[in-house]
């Protein structure tokens, strides 16, 4: 696991739990990613090569985050999306590697999802939302 980072400021979210509740509620890797801003090892997440139509949800609060239509293969080792569902993501600045990176968080529970980079598909948004699989759940359109 990568280094963990502490939240700089306390914000109230629609969906909140104590740290102990998060630990008992989430699988260990999801807890470390969502609540401690850890990062999965590249090419290990279950959604990295996932190609099913549906919606990706926050593993912490079930809030819809991404549509499969916006997922693409970036070969970076993590699921990549060119955009999120409107209003589902909030942005923060992460300095844990010693320089500023744009962190992506769930807007409903504040869970760390990953980071956004400016090397995405130029024919769409130009953005790459690099997301940890452990931060996600998936609902197929083929229910």
C-alpha positions in Angstrom: 0.0 0.0 0.0 1.1 3.5 -0.7 1.5 6.0 2.1 -1.7 7.1 3.9 -2.7 10.8 4.2 -4.7 12.5 6.9 -7.6 14.7 6.0 -6.7 18.4 6.3 -10.1 19.8 7.1 -13.3 18.4 8.5 -16.3 18.6 6.2 -19.8 17.4 6.9 -21.0 14.9 4.3 -24.5 13.5 3.7 -23.3 10.0 4.6 -21.1 9.8 7.7 -19.8 7.1 10.0 -17.2 7.0 12.7 -13.8 5.6 11.8 -14.6 2.5 13.8 -17.9 2.1 11.9 -16.1 2.4 8.6 -13.6 -0.2 9.7 -16.3 -2.7 10.6 -18.4 -1.9 7.5 -15.8 -2.0 4.7 -13.4 -4.7 3.5 -9.9 -3.8 4.7 -8.6 -2.7 1.3 -11.7 -0.5 0.7 -11.3 1.0 4.2 -7.7 1.9 3.5 -8.4 3.4 0.1 -11.7 5.2 0.9 -10.9 6.4 4.4 -7.1 6.6 4.6 -6.4 7.5 0.9 -4.2 4.5 0.3 -3.6 3.3 -3.3 -4.1 -0.2 -4.7 -1.1 -1.8 -6.4 -1.4 -1.2 -10.2 -3.1 -3.9 -12.3 -4.6 -5.7 -9.2 -8.0 -4.1 -9.0 -11.1 -6.1 -10.1 -12.4 -3.3 -12.3 -9.2 -2.5 -14.1 -10.1 -4.7 -17.2 -13.9 -4.7 -16.5 -15.9 -4.3 -19.7 -19.6 -4.7 -18.6 -22.2 -2.1 -19.2 -23.5 -0.5 -16.0 -22.8 2.0 -13.3 -19.9 2.2 -10.9 -20.9 3.2 -7.3 -19.0 4.4 -4.3 -18.1 1.3 -2.2 -18.7 3.4 1.0 -22.1 4.9 0.4 -23.5 3.4 -2.9 -23.6 6.8 -4.6 -23.5 6.5 -8.4 -20.1 7.9 -9.6 -19.3 6.7 -13.2 -21.1 5.2 -16.2 -19.4 2.4 -18.1 -19.8 4.4 -21.3 -17.1 6.8 -19.9 -14.6 4.1 -18.9 -11.7 3.6 -21.3 -8.4 1.7 -21.4 -5.5 3.9 -20.4 -3.0 1.1 -19.5 -2.1 2.9 -16.3 -3.1 -0.1 -14.0 -6.3 1.4 -12.6 -9.8 1.9 -14.0 -9.9 5.1 -16.0 -12.9 7.3 -16.8 -13.0 10.5 -18.8 -15.8 12.0 -16.7 -18.0 11.3 -13.7 -21.7 11.5 -13.2 -22.6 15.2 -12.6 -22.3 16.2 -8.9 -20.9 12.9 -7.8 -17.3 13.9 -7.3 -15.5 16.6 -5.4 -12.0 17.7 -5.9 -9.2 18.3 -3.3 -5.5 18.8 -3.5 -3.2 15.9 -2.3 0.4 16.6 -1.4 1.4 13.2 -0.1 4.0 12.6 -2.8 5.5 16.0 -2.2 3.8 17.9 -5.0 0.2 18.9 -5.7 -2.1 16.3 -7.3 -5.9 16.7 -7.9 -7.6 14.2 -5.7 -11.1 12.8 -6.4 -13.5 12.2 -3.5 -17.1 11.0 -3.3 -19.3 14.0 -2.8 -21.7 12.1 -0.5 -19.3 10.4 1.9 -15.9 12.1 1.3 -14.2 8.8 0.4 -11.0 8.9 -1.5 -11.4 7.5 -5.0 -8.2 8.4 -6.8 -6.8 11.3 -8.8 -7.5 13.2 -12.1 -4.9 13.8 -14.7 -4.8 15.8 -17.9 -3.7 12.9 -20.2 -7.1 11.5 -21.0 -8.8 11.1 -24.4 -8.4 14.4 -26.4 -11.6 13.6 -28.4 -13.7 13.8 -25.2 -12.7 15.7 -22.0 -8.9 15.2 -22.0 -9.2 14.0 -18.4 -8.2 10.7 -16.9 -10.0 9.9 -13.6 -7.7 7.2 -12.3 -9.8 5.3 -9.7 -9.0 2.5 -7.2 -11.2 -0.5 -7.8 -11.5 -0.9 -4.0 -13.4 2.4 -3.9 -16.0 1.0 -6.3 -19.0 -1.3 -6.5 -20.7 -2.1 -9.8 -24.3 -2.6 -10.9 -24.8 -4.2 -14.4 -27.4 -2.9 -16.8 -28.3 -6.6 -17.3 -30.2 -7.1 -14.1 
